[in-house]
Amino acid sequence: MPELPEVETVARTVDARVRGDRIMEAWFSSHREPFKTPAAKQARQLIDRRIQQVHRTGKHIVMELGAQVSDSPRRNRPVEKKSAIAAQWIVHLGMTGRLLVTSPDAPMLKHTHARLTLASGRELRFVDPRRFGRLEFRDLGRGNGFTGPGAEPLAIDAKEFAELFRGRKLAIKGALLNQKLLAGVGNIYADESLFRAGIRPRRQAGRLKREELEALRRALKEILEHAIRLGGSSVSDYVDAEGQRGFFQLEHCVYQRTGEPCRKCGDPIKRIVLAGRSTHYCSRCQR
């Protein structure tokens, strides 16, 4: 599943290509699984809206949209205010989802579930072979905008970070994966940040010392920011909005390196199952 750096990369690359564009047509597949909002409603509500911004919230991509308007004087709709955010289109990539900006003559991939035709001539397509991704429309005049379930790992300060884990008996790896605590952290970056901080994944979160938690917070932030600069980790189906793979997988120190020598000490990397997930660590470098 794409994690924070991958989702951030997709959001940035989509934003750079479609911000300010207008949605002219919207098509959705007949499969119900990807749609938190019914497909017919999404198609009806998305057309004639200008894309004001595309950004990441947790593991979700949020497209901020203007009011629904038309260039035709025959349609009695309000004049568009370019700065006003009236609605949101929310994309969760699931396990295998892709959000691609393409030309209209690009081949239609088999598992395409949404296609937005833009005024610029580009198309924005959502492709998801396993159909674990989700698409949702929100009218901000009738409800609240989307917010992440947990704290933002790139912005949280030392005090807030330490408070997240106070008194918690679960393993620190499981705590990092809890989206209600930290939104966006997944298996790859939990393993890599614990390695950089020198903390074993099985250690009880509530028993970590203050300085250990601060080392983990800094390690997590550094790992996430560096992964974003490299376009994320392409270990499965992940590509950015242009179909380009990321490069951070070339710098993994422990994730999916079972039995390979640790890049610091040379001991073999170990694998266990923790919180239902494969977990990788170095028994010498992590205490």
Number of C-alpha atoms within 10 A of each C-alpha: 20 30 24 27 27 28 31 27 23 30 24 19 20 23 20 13 17 22 16 18 19 25 23 18 16 22 17 20 14 12 11 14 14 27 23 15 16 15 23 14 11 21 17 12 18 25 19 21 23 27 25 21 21 24 20 21 20 24 25 27 24 23 23 22 29 24 24 19 18 18 10 8 7 7 9 9 13 10 11 15 12 13 10 12 20 20 25 25 22 24 26 21 28 19 18 18 27 27 28 20 23 20 13 14 8 9 8 12 12 9 15 18 25 24 23 21 22 22 16 14 12 18 24 22 23 25 22 24 16 13 20 16 24 20 22 19 23 20 16 15 10 9 9 11 17 16 11 16 16 16 18 18 20 17 9 14 13 16 11 10 21 21 13 18 20 13 12 14 13 16 18 26 25 20 23 26 19 17 17 14 18 22 24 31 24 21 19 21 25 25 25 23 25 26 25 19 20 20 24 21 25 16 16 18 23 19 17 17 11 15 11 15 23 18 18 23 22 19 21 25 17 15 19 27 16 14 24 22 13 19 24 28 25 18 17 11 15 25 25 24 24 15 14 11 19 22 17 21 17 11 13 18 22 27 22 19 16 17 14 14 16 20 14 10 10 12 15 18 21 19 17 14 9 15 16 8 13 14 23 28 27 28 16 15 17 14 14
